[in-house]
Every structure is written in C-alpha cells, then in structure tokens.
C-alpha cells in the first residue's frame, strides 16, 4: 500500500518526477512522522498517568492500588452497553488489558514499529471508549445532559483514523524504526506485523 501524489505516479518516499517533488515528499514524510510520534506519546502519557497517578486525569495510581478502569467505566451512565461497562469497571482483567493496550500502542506508534497491529488494537480500544461515552445520546440515564459535542465524530474516532492512516503510509519509516522492523525475519514472514 502506498500514498500517491496528486499526479498518481510516485508513492510517498520515492523519487518524484515533478518539480519540487522531493521537497514535498520529505515534508509529508516528516509531518506524518511528527503526527505518529505525537500520537504515540498521547497513548504513552495516558498509560503513565494511570500507572503513576501524575495528578492530571488520574489521582489514584495503579501501582498504589488504584484502578485505571474503575473511574471511567464506573461512571458510564449512557448508552445501550452501560451495564456491561459498569460491570467491567475495576475488574483486574479489564485494568490489565486496558493498561497493556495503552502501553503497547504507545510504544509501537512512538517507535514506528508494528503499526498495523497497533492500528487494529487502537481502533478497537477507541471504538470501545466511544461506545462507553455514547456521544449519540443527549441525556444520561439519570436525565442529565451528556454535553456531547458531536453525535458521531468525536476524538476517539479521529484517533482511530489517525492510527489507520499512519499504518497505511508506513509512517514508521521516517524518524522511526519501521524500516529495520520490516527487515526482521519474523516480520518478513508475517506481513501483518509491519
């Protein structure tokens, strides 16, 4: 899979035939790399804040006995899966799965490795979080306003799209370890690991 220029001839990273093409490709590659690194660090920050309770979104650190899922999932008061998410809140398996997802996605995307796998995992995680917030609803189960700003496209959907785009354009090849990762024997045999 490759990204094409407007003339549909040169994939991203290849030598362009149009004037200024090399500069444009380099700029696009670097912008995508910057987006990749920022996105990876976003996931890593969420992991670190929940692990150590840095005082931003998380007050009670996981390493001190807090639960990274209890507050968010326990506070779900909207949507058709409200009871399911409430029952998952604070469960050890949910805490471990959530934290491993945040760390794995964050590390892979920041380093530019395994972008297909991290995109798939990230899309799944973002869809679950979207469903937990259920932006389609205007009122909670208690009748209060949800303050949803957009019923369909919220930040979870944008993050999911970004992860897919980064994987599709091999954004790990610029300022990342993507090229080296792709040369590993196990990755060469299993292209889904790219």
N, C-alpha and C positions, 0 to 999 in steps of 0.2 A: 504494500500500500504506500502511495507517495502523494505528497502535496504538489499540485501543479501551479505554475504561474498563470497569469492571465492568457498567455498565448498557448497554454495547454501542451507545451513541449518539454520543459525542463522540470524535473522533480526537485523538491527542496534539497539543497546541498550539492546539486550537480552544477557543472559549469553552464551558465546561461548563454544563450546566443543573442540576447537582446542587449542593447547598450545599457550599462549600469546594472545589469542583472546580478553580477557578483556582489555588489554592494547591497542590493535588495535582499538577496538570499542570506547574506551574512546578517543583515539586520533582522530579518524574520526569524532566523535560527536563534539568534541571541535573545530576541523578545520572547520566543517560546521557551527558551531555557530559563529566562528570568521568571516567566509565569510558572514553569514547572517547579523551580526552587521555592518560590513564594507559596505555592500550593502545598508542596511537601512540608514546608515549615509550619503552615497552618495546621496540618494534621499532627505534626510533632508537638506543637505548642499545646494543643488540646490534650494530648497524651501526658505531657509534662505537668500541666496544670492540675489534671486529675490525679496523677501519681503523687505529686508533692504538695498539693494544695497551695498554690502560689498566691492565692488571695484574689484572683480575678473571678472566673466563673465558678471555681471550686474552693470551698472553705475547708472541707474536711478531707485531707489527703488519703488516698487509697493505702499508702504504706502505714498510715496511722489508724487503719481500721474503717475508714470511710468507704462508701460505695460510689463508684463512678456512674452507676445507672439509677440509683435509688431516687435522687432528687428529680432528675429529668423524667424518667419513666413513671415514677410515683406521682408526679404532678400532671400526667396526661389526663385531661378532662374533656376530651373532644374526640369525635370520630368513631367509626364502627369497630375499631380494634382497641378501644380504650381499656376494656377489661383485660385483654391479653397483655398489653404493655404494662398496666399496673401490676399484673401478676409476675411479670419478669423483673420488676424493679427490685434491685438489691440482691438478686439471685447470684450466687458465686459464678455459675456458668455464664451468665449474661455479663457480669463485670469482666471476667477474663476474656471473653470473646470480643467485647467492645474495646478493651484496652489493647489486646493483640492486634485488632483491626487498625486502630489509630496509629500504633507504633509501626506496624508493618507497612501500611500505606504511606505514612510519613517518611520512613527511611527509604523505601523503594523510590518514591517520587522525588525526594530530595536528591538522591544519588543518581537517578535516571536509569534504574535497573528494574526489570520485571514490570514494565509499565502496563502491559496487557492484563496481567494478573491483578495488579494494584488498581487498575481502572475497573475491572469487574467487581472486585471486592468493595471499592469505593462507591460504585454505583449502587450496589446492594445496600451498603450502610446508609447512603444518603436517601435511598427510597424508604428504608425503614424509619429514618428520622423524619422525613417528610410526612409519612403516614402517622407518626406519633404526634406531630404538630397539627396535622389535618387542616391545612390552610383553606380548604373548601368551606369549612364551617364559619359562620358569622357569630355563633354563640356557643358557649361551653355547655356541658350537660347540666350545669347549675343556672344557665340562662344569662351568664355574663358575656360581654363582648369578647371575642377572641383577639381582636386587634390585628387580624390577618391583613396584610397589605396587598396581597395578590393571591387569588384562589388557586392558581396553577403553578406559576413560575416563581418560586422563592429561591433563596440562596442554596438550598440543598440540591435543587435541580441544576443550578448554574455550576456548582462544584462537580456534579456528576458529568455534565457536558464537558467541562474543562479536563477532567481526567481522561475521558474518551478521546478528546482531541489530542492531548499530549501523547497518548499511546499511539494514535493513528499516524502522527507525523514524526515518530521516533525522536521526540524532544530530548531524550536522554543522551543523544549523540553529541550535543553541544553542551559544554560545561558539565558533563556528567560521565558516568561510567558505562553508558549504553553500548558503545561500540565494543568495548572489552567484554562486557557481559554477553553480548550476542555471539562472541567467538568461543565461549566456554563449550566444551563438548556436549554437556547435558542440554544446554540451550539450543545448540545446533540441531540436536536430535529431536527436540521438543520445542518447535517454534512458538507455541502458545506461551512459553516462558519469556519471550522477548518483551 
